[in-house]
């Protein structure tokens, strides 16, 4: 099974609420971590250093199956 590593950043604060950003999709955890290190001092990201997450996702699978309601 192939895995992709998805890097997100979420800025949470009282003024702007949550602002998620998809940073990129990487072939290994180390490549995703390297992207985090490249961006951690960039404007905005440096103000929210704990906002980075790396999540593994199996490729060619559905990851949201429940649908959504109103």
FIKOLZA-1660 file (N, C-alpha, C; in steps of 0.1 Angstrom, whole numbers, plus 5000, padded with zeros to 4 digits):
% residues 70
   i   px   py   pz ch aa at
   1 5008 4988 5000  A  X  N
   1 5000 5000 5000  A  X CA
   1 5009 5012 5000  A  X  C
   2 5006 5021 4991  A  X  N
   2 5013 5034 4990  A  X CA
   2 5007 5044 4999  A  X  C
   3 5015 5052 5005  A  X  N
   3 5011 5062 5015  A  X CA
   3 5015 5076 5010  A  X  C
   4 5007 5086 5011  A  X  N
   4 5010 5100 5008  A  X CA
   4 5010 5107 5022  A  X  C
   5 5018 5117 5024  A  X  N
   5 5019 5124 5036  A  X CA
   5 5015 5138 5034  A  X  C
   6 5003 5142 5040  A  X  N
   6 4997 5155 5037  A  X CA
   6 5001 5165 5048  A  X  C
   7 5006 5176 5044  A  X  N
   7 5010 5186 5054  A  X CA
   7 5000 5198 5054  A  X  C
   8 4994 5200 5065  A  X  N
   8 4984 5211 5067  A  X CA
   8 4990 5221 5077  A  X  C
   9 4985 5233 5076  A  X  N
   9 4988 5243 5087  A  X CA
   9 4974 5249 5090  A  X  C
  10 4971 5250 5103  A  X  N
  10 4959 5257 5108  A  X CA
  10 4963 5268 5117  A  X  C
  11 4958 5280 5114  A  X  N
  11 4960 5291 5123  A  X CA
  11 4947 5293 5131  A  X  C
  12 4947 5292 5144  A  X  N
  12 4935 5294 5152  A  X CA
  12 4938 5306 5161  A  X  C
  13 4928 5315 5160  A  X  N
  13 4929 5327 5169  A  X CA
  13 4915 5333 5170  A  X  C
  14 4913 5342 5180  A  X  N
  14 4900 5348 5182  A  X CA
  14 4895 5357 5171  A  X  C
  15 4905 5363 5164  A  X  N
  15 4901 5373 5154  A  X CA
  15 4897 5365 5141  A  X  C
  16 4904 5355 5137  A  X  N
  16 4902 5349 5124  A  X CA
  16 4896 5335 5124  A  X  C
  17 4894 5330 5136  A  X  N
  17 4889 5316 5138  A  X CA
  17 4899 5306 5132  A  X  C
  18 4895 5295 5127  A  X  N
  18 4904 5285 5121  A  X CA
  18 4906 5288 5106  A  X  C
  19 4918 5288 5102  A  X  N
  19 4922 5290 5087  A  X CA
  19 4931 5279 5083  A  X  C
  20 4925 5268 5078  A  X  N
  20 4934 5257 5074  A  X CA
  20 4940 5259 5060  A  X  C
  21 4952 5255 5059  A  X  N
  21 4959 5256 5046  A  X CA
  21 4965 5242 5042  A  X  C
  22 4962 5238 5030  A  X  N
  22 4969 5226 5025  A  X CA
  22 4983 5230 5020  A  X  C
  23 4993 5226 5027  A  X  N
  23 5007 5230 5022  A  X CA
  23 5012 5222 5011  A  X  C
  24 5010 5209 5012  A  X  N
  24 5015 5200 5002  A  X CA
  24 5013 5185 5005  A  X  C
  25 5016 5177 4995  A  X  N
  25 5015 5162 4996  A  X CA
  25 5028 5157 4993  A  X  C
  26 5034 5148 5002  A  X  N
  26 5048 5144 5000  A  X CA
  26 5048 5128 5000  A  X  C
  27 5059 5123 4995  A  X  N
  27 5061 5109 4994  A  X CA
  27 5067 5102 5006  A  X  C
  28 5071 5110 5016  A  X  N
  28 5077 5104 5028  A  X CA
  28 5075 5114 5040  A  X  C
  29 5075 5109 5052  A  X  N
  29 5073 5118 5064  A  X CA
  29 5085 5127 5064  A  X  C
  30 5097 5123 5060  A  X  N
  30 5109 5132 5061  A  X CA
  30 5108 5144 5051  A  X  C
  31 5102 5141 5040  A  X  N
  31 5100 5152 5030  A  X CA
  31 5089 5162 5035  A  X  C
  32 5079 5157 5042  A  X  N
  32 5069 5166 5048  A  X CA
  32 5075 5174 5059  A  X  C
  33 5083 5168 5067  A  X  N
  33 5090 5174 5078  A  X CA
  33 5099 5185 5073  A  X  C
  34 5106 5182 5062  A  X  N
  34 5115 5192 5056  A  X CA
  34 5108 5204 5052  A  X  C
  35 5096 5202 5046  A  X  N
  35 5087 5214 5042  A  X CA
  35 5083 5222 5054  A  X  C
  36 5080 5215 5065  A  X  N
  36 5077 5222 5078  A  X CA
  36 5088 5231 5082  A  X  C
  37 5100 5226 5082  A  X  N
  37 5112 5233 5086  A  X CA
  37 5115 5245 5076  A  X  C
  38 5112 5243 5063  A  X  N
  38 5114 5254 5054  A  X CA
  38 5105 5266 5056  A  X  C
  39 5092 5262 5061  A  X  N
  39 5082 5272 5062  A  X CA
  39 5080 5278 5076  A  X  C
  40 5086 5272 5086  A  X  N
  40 5084 5276 5100  A  X CA
  40 5088 5290 5104  A  X  C
  41 5097 5296 5096  A  X  N
  41 5101 5310 5099  A  X CA
  41 5094 5320 5089  A  X  C
  42 5086 5315 5080  A  X  N
  42 5079 5324 5070  A  X CA
  42 5068 5332 5077  A  X  C
  43 5065 5344 5072  A  X  N
  43 5055 5352 5078  A  X CA
  43 5042 5345 5080  A  X  C
  44 5036 5347 5091  A  X  N
  44 5023 5340 5094  A  X CA
  44 5026 5327 5101  A  X  C
  45 5033 5318 5094  A  X  N
  45 5036 5305 5100  A  X CA
  45 5044 5307 5113  A  X  C
  46 5054 5316 5113  A  X  N
  46 5062 5318 5125  A  X CA
  46 5054 5322 5137  A  X  C
  47 5042 5329 5134  A  X  N
  47 5034 5333 5145  A  X CA
  47 5025 5321 5151  A  X  C
  48 5024 5311 5144  A  X  N
  48 5016 5299 5148  A  X CA
  48 5024 5286 5145  A  X  C
  49 5035 5284 5152  A  X  N
  49 5045 5273 5149  A  X CA
  49 5039 5259 5152  A  X  C
  50 5028 5259 5161  A  X  N
  50 5022 5246 5164  A  X CA
  50 5011 5242 5155  A  X  C
  51 5009 5250 5144  A  X  N
  51 4998 5247 5135  A  X CA
  51 5000 5237 5125  A  X  C
  52 5013 5232 5123  A  X  N
  52 5016 5222 5113  A  X CA
  52 5012 5208 5117  A  X  C
  53 5006 5200 5108  A  X  N
  53 5003 5186 5111  A  X CA
  53 5006 5178 5098  A  X  C
  54 5011 5166 5100  A  X  N
  54 5015 5157 5089  A  X CA
  54 5006 5145 5091  A  X  C
  55 4998 5141 5081  A  X  N
  55 4989 5130 5082  A  X CA
  55 4992 5120 5071  A  X  C
  56 4993 5107 5074  A  X  N
  56 4995 5097 5064  A  X CA
  56 4981 5094 5058  A  X  C
  57 4981 5092 5044  A  X  N
  57 4969 5088 5037  A  X CA
  57 4972 5077 5027  A  X  C
  58 4966 5066 5029  A  X  N
  58 4967 5056 5018  A  X CA
  58 4962 5061 5005  A  X  C
  59 4970 5059 4994  A  X  N
  59 4966 5064 4981  A  X CA
  59 4955 5054 4975  A  X  C
  60 4947 5060 4967  A  X  N
  60 4936 5053 4960  A  X CA
  60 4925 5047 4969  A  X  C
  61 4923 5054 4980  A  X  N
  61 4912 5050 4989  A  X CA
  61 4903 5062 4992  A  X  C
  62 4891 5060 4995  A  X  N
  62 4882 5070 5000  A  X CA
  62 4885 5073 5014  A  X  C
  63 4885 5086 5018  A  X  N
  63 4888 5089 5032  A  X CA
  63 4877 5097 5038  A  X  C
  64 4866 5099 5031  A  X  N
  64 4854 5105 5037  A  X CA
  64 4843 5098 5030  A  X  C
  65 4837 5089 5038  A  X  N
  65 4826 5080 5032  A  X CA
  65 4812 5083 5037  A  X  C
  66 4811 5092 5048  A  X  N
  66 4799 5094 5055  A  X CA
  66 4789 5104 5048  A  X  C
  67 4794 5112 5038  A  X  N
  67 4786 5122 5032  A  X CA
  67 4785 5134 5042  A  X  C
  68 4776 5143 5040  A  X  N
  68 4774 5154 5049  A  X CA
  68 4760 5159 5048  A  X  C
  69 4754 5163 5059  A  X  N
  69 4741 5168 5059  A  X CA
  69 4740 5183 5063  A  X  C
  70 4728 5188 5062  A  X  N
  70 4726 5202 5065  A  X CA
  70 4724 5204 5079  A  X  C
% end
